[in-house]
Amino acid sequence: MRGWHRKLLPYGLVAFAVAAALLPVYWMMTISLKREVDQFAVPPKWFAFEPTLAHYRDAFVERSFAHYLVTSAVVAVLSTACALLLGTLAAYGLARFRLPHKLNTRVALWILSTRMFPPIVTAVPLFLLMGDLQLLDTWASLVIVYTAFNLPFVVWMMRGFFREIPRELEEAARVDGDSRLGALRRVILPLVTPGLAATAVFCLIISWNEFLFALTLTQTDNAMTLPVGIAGRVTQYEIEWGVMSAAGVVAMIPILIFALSVQRYLVRGLSLGAVKG
């Protein structure tokens, strides 16, 4: 009996952790399908309620949530692509070129240290800067800020992946007549594809869920992202739980689809470089 309990305990803990993680998601999904009278029922109606799609129609047909969704998707994808492009080149340079006085390590540490500052510290300077550039309430301002915000993370992640790739592979490609950039594109990048996928997932999630800069730099529906649009349903008169939950359910779908599509690369990317030998 004692051995049976020891075997059952890990499964029980895993089941509890999964239930604790999925319970808020299930509750949000049920709220998005409940009528207002059922949302505040006591005791709560976990299963026995009459579903309705009125909140989805209210959010994405009668209101601007569809536009918020498109804005979030465009900004997240563009900023992730720009951060990967610039960060990958910077990480490759830091991993392959030897600078005097250990500048490789110092520059890499300085780049990572920019992520240690609270984002609120840069909110006001970025607002003034974008105002001077006449980029307030535009997609371009969000793409620039999100790219700069994700860039240190990309550099730090990709630098570790590049350092695990033997230099001899590039040297062999260059001996065969390829350029350094050509060796990077045709030899090195295919080998670090799992790392790129893992980094892209994290950057996309950060850009998709970002709230502070989107709230600071946007003023109208033209460039408002989905997190800001959802938070706007909390007013001094009421909180539209059904509409907010419907928008939250739809907001989960693109990230889930992207994560599942790169799942085979994601696990390899997270473990790439974990064992060196």
C-alpha positions as CSV (number, residue, x, y, z in Angstrom):
1,M,0.0,0.0,0.0
2,R,2.8,2.4,0.8
3,G,4.4,1.8,-2.6
4,W,1.0,2.3,-4.3
5,H,0.6,5.7,-2.6
6,R,4.1,6.7,-3.7
7,K,3.2,5.9,-7.3
8,L,-0.1,7.7,-7.1
9,L,1.2,10.9,-5.5
10,P,3.0,12.3,-8.6
11,Y,0.0,11.7,-10.8
12,G,-2.2,13.4,-8.3
13,L,0.1,16.4,-8.1
14,V,0.2,16.6,-11.9
15,A,-3.6,16.4,-12.1
16,F,-4.0,19.1,-9.6
17,A,-1.5,21.4,-11.4
18,V,-3.3,20.8,-14.7
19,A,-6.7,21.5,-13.1
20,A,-5.5,24.7,-11.5
21,A,-4.1,25.9,-14.9
22,L,-7.2,25.0,-17.0
23,L,-9.9,26.0,-14.5
24,P,-9.6,29.8,-15.2
25,V,-9.6,29.1,-18.9
26,Y,-12.8,26.9,-18.6
27,W,-14.5,29.5,-16.5
28,M,-13.7,32.2,-19.0
29,M,-15.1,30.1,-21.8
30,T,-18.3,29.4,-19.9
31,I,-18.7,33.1,-19.0
32,S,-18.4,33.9,-22.7
33,L,-21.3,31.5,-23.5
34,K,-23.6,32.4,-20.5
35,R,-26.3,34.9,-20.3
36,E,-25.9,37.7,-17.7
37,V,-28.4,36.1,-15.4
38,D,-26.3,32.9,-15.4
39,Q,-23.0,34.6,-14.9
40,F,-23.7,35.6,-11.3
41,A,-25.8,32.6,-10.4
42,V,-25.4,31.2,-6.8
43,P,-24.3,28.4,-6.7
44,P,-22.3,28.8,-9.9
45,K,-23.5,27.0,-13.0
46,W,-20.5,25.0,-14.2
47,F,-22.3,22.9,-16.8
48,A,-26.1,23.3,-16.6
49,F,-26.7,26.6,-18.5
50,E,-28.2,27.6,-21.8
51,P,-25.3,28.7,-24.1
52,T,-25.5,31.8,-26.3
53,L,-23.3,33.5,-28.8
54,A,-24.6,36.9,-28.1
55,H,-21.4,38.1,-26.5
56,Y,-19.3,37.0,-29.5
57,R,-21.7,38.8,-31.8
58,D,-21.6,41.9,-29.6
59,A,-17.8,41.9,-29.5
60,F,-16.8,41.1,-33.1
61,V,-19.8,42.2,-35.1
62,E,-21.3,45.2,-33.3
63,R,-18.1,46.5,-31.8
64,S,-14.4,47.0,-32.9
65,F,-12.9,43.9,-31.4
66,A,-12.3,42.4,-34.9
67,H,-10.2,45.5,-35.7
68,Y,-8.3,45.1,-32.4
69,L,-7.6,41.5,-33.3
70,V,-6.1,42.4,-36.7
71,T,-4.0,45.2,-35.2
72,S,-2.6,42.9,-32.5
73,A,-1.8,40.2,-35.1
74,V,-0.1,42.6,-37.5
75,V,1.9,44.3,-34.8
76,A,2.9,41.1,-33.1
77,V,4.0,39.4,-36.3
78,L,6.0,42.4,-37.6
79,S,7.7,43.1,-34.4
80,T,8.6,39.5,-33.9
81,A,10.0,39.2,-37.4
82,C,12.1,42.4,-37.0
83,A,13.4,41.4,-33.6
84,L,14.4,38.0,-35.0
85,L,16.1,39.5,-38.0
86,L,18.1,42.1,-36.1
87,G,18.7,40.0,-33.0
88,T,19.9,37.0,-34.9
89,L,22.5,39.0,-36.8
90,A,23.6,40.7,-33.5
91,A,23.8,37.4,-31.7
92,Y,25.8,35.8,-34.5
93,G,28.3,38.6,-34.3
94,L,28.7,38.3,-30.6
95,A,29.1,34.5,-30.8
96,R,31.6,34.4,-33.6
97,F,33.7,37.5,-33.5
98,R,36.3,38.0,-30.8
99,L,36.4,41.6,-29.6
100,P,39.3,43.0,-27.5
101,H,39.0,43.4,-23.7
102,K,36.2,40.8,-23.6
103,L,33.8,43.2,-25.2
104,N,31.7,40.2,-26.4
105,T,30.7,39.3,-22.9
106,R,30.3,42.8,-21.7
107,V,28.1,43.9,-24.7
108,A,26.0,40.8,-24.3
109,L,25.5,41.6,-20.5
110,W,24.7,45.2,-21.3
111,I,22.1,44.1,-23.8
112,L,20.5,41.8,-21.3
113,S,20.6,44.4,-18.6
114,T,18.2,46.6,-20.6
115,R,15.5,44.0,-19.8
116,M,16.1,44.5,-16.1
117,F,14.6,48.0,-16.1
118,P,10.8,48.2,-15.3
119,P,8.9,49.0,-18.5
120,I,7.1,51.8,-16.8
121,V,10.4,53.7,-16.6
122,T,10.5,54.1,-20.4
123,A,6.8,54.8,-21.0
124,V,6.9,58.6,-20.7
125,P,10.2,59.0,-22.7
126,L,8.8,56.7,-25.5
127,F,5.5,58.7,-25.5
128,L,7.4,62.0,-25.9
129,L,9.7,60.5,-28.6
130,M,6.8,59.1,-30.6
131,G,5.0,62.4,-30.3
132,D,8.0,64.2,-31.7
133,L,8.2,61.7,-34.6
134,Q,4.4,62.0,-35.2
135,L,4.0,58.3,-34.7
136,L,1.5,58.3,-31.9
137,D,-1.6,56.2,-32.4
138,T,0.0,54.3,-35.3
139,W,1.0,50.7,-35.9
140,A,4.6,51.8,-36.6
141,S,5.1,53.1,-33.0
142,L,4.0,49.8,-31.5
143,V,6.2,47.8,-34.0
144,I,9.2,49.9,-33.1
145,V,8.7,49.7,-29.4
146,Y,7.9,45.9,-29.3
147,T,11.0,45.2,-31.5
148,A,13.2,47.2,-29.2
149,F,11.6,45.4,-26.2
150,N,12.1,41.9,-27.6
151,L,15.5,42.5,-29.1
152,P,17.6,41.9,-26.0
153,F,15.8,38.6,-25.4
154,V,16.4,37.5,-28.9
155,V,20.1,38.4,-28.8
156,W,20.6,36.6,-25.5
157,M,18.8,33.4,-26.6
158,M,20.3,33.2,-30.1
159,R,23.8,33.9,-28.9
160,G,23.6,30.7,-26.7
161,F,22.3,28.7,-29.7
162,F,25.1,29.9,-32.0
163,R,27.8,29.2,-29.5
164,E,26.8,25.5,-29.6
165,I,27.3,25.2,-33.3
166,P,30.9,24.2,-34.2
167,R,32.9,26.9,-36.1
168,E,34.3,24.2,-38.4
169,L,31.0,24.0,-40.3
170,E,31.3,27.7,-41.3
171,E,34.9,27.3,-42.1
172,A,34.2,24.4,-44.4
173,A,31.5,26.4,-46.2
174,R,33.9,29.3,-46.6
175,V,36.6,27.0,-47.9
176,D,34.1,25.9,-50.6
177,G,33.7,29.5,-51.7
178,D,30.7,30.6,-49.7
179,S,30.6,34.0,-48.0
180,R,30.1,34.5,-44.2
181,L,26.5,35.6,-44.7
182,G,26.0,32.7,-47.1
183,A,27.3,30.2,-44.6
184,L,25.1,31.7,-42.0
185,R,22.0,31.5,-44.2
186,R,22.6,28.0,-45.7
187,V,24.5,26.2,-43.0
188,I,24.0,27.7,-39.5
189,L,20.4,28.9,-39.6
190,P,19.0,25.5,-40.6
191,L,20.8,24.0,-37.6
192,V,19.4,26.6,-35.2
193,T,15.8,26.5,-36.5
194,P,14.5,24.9,-33.2
195,G,16.1,27.8,-31.3
196,L,14.5,30.3,-33.7
197,A,11.1,28.7,-33.3
198,A,11.4,28.8,-29.5
199,T,12.5,32.4,-29.5
200,A,9.8,33.4,-31.9
201,V,7.1,31.8,-29.7
202,F,8.2,33.8,-26.6
203,C,8.5,37.1,-28.6
204,L,5.1,36.6,-30.1
205,I,3.5,35.9,-26.8
206,I,5.1,39.0,-25.2
207,S,4.0,41.2,-28.1
208,W,0.5,39.7,-28.2
209,N,-0.1,40.2,-24.5
210,E,1.7,43.6,-24.0
211,F,-0.6,46.2,-22.4
212,L,1.4,49.1,-21.0
213,F,3.0,50.5,-24.2
214,A,-0.2,49.8,-26.2
215,L,-2.2,51.8,-23.7
216,T,0.4,54.6,-23.6
217,L,1.0,55.0,-27.4
218,T,-2.6,54.5,-28.7
219,Q,-5.5,56.8,-28.3
220,T,-8.2,55.7,-30.8
221,D,-9.4,52.5,-32.3
222,N,-7.1,52.9,-35.3
223,A,-4.1,51.4,-33.5
224,M,-5.6,49.9,-30.3
225,T,-4.6,46.3,-29.6
226,L,-6.8,43.6,-28.2
227,P,-5.5,43.7,-24.6
228,V,-6.3,47.5,-24.4
229,G,-9.7,46.9,-26.1
230,I,-10.6,44.2,-23.6
231,A,-9.6,46.4,-20.6
232,G,-11.7,49.2,-22.0
233,R,-14.8,47.2,-21.2
234,V,-14.2,48.0,-17.5
235,T,-16.0,51.2,-16.9
236,Q,-17.2,53.2,-13.9
237,Y,-20.7,52.0,-14.6
238,E,-20.4,48.3,-15.4
239,I,-18.0,45.5,-16.3
240,E,-19.0,43.6,-19.4
241,W,-17.8,40.2,-18.3
242,G,-19.4,38.4,-21.3
243,V,-17.9,40.6,-24.0
244,M,-14.5,40.5,-22.2
245,S,-14.5,36.7,-21.9
246,A,-15.6,36.3,-25.6
247,A,-12.7,38.5,-26.7
248,G,-10.3,36.6,-24.4
249,V,-11.3,33.2,-25.8
250,V,-10.7,34.4,-29.4
251,A,-7.4,36.0,-28.3
252,M,-6.1,32.6,-27.2
253,I,-6.7,30.9,-30.5
254,P,-3.9,32.5,-32.7
255,I,-1.2,31.8,-30.1
256,L,-2.3,28.3,-29.6
257,I,-2.3,27.6,-33.3
258,F,1.2,29.1,-33.7
259,A,2.5,27.2,-30.7
260,L,1.1,23.9,-32.0
261,S,2.4,24.5,-35.5
262,V,6.0,24.9,-34.2
263,Q,5.7,22.3,-31.4
264,R,8.1,19.9,-32.9
265,Y,10.8,22.6,-33.1
266,L,9.9,24.1,-29.7
267,V,10.9,21.2,-27.5
268,R,14.2,20.8,-29.4
269,G,14.9,24.5,-29.2
270,L,14.3,24.7,-25.4
271,S,16.8,21.8,-24.9
272,L,19.3,22.8,-27.6
273,G,22.6,23.4,-25.8
274,A,21.5,21.9,-22.6
275,V,24.0,19.1,-22.9
276,K,27.5,19.9,-24.3
277,G,30.0,17.2,-25.0
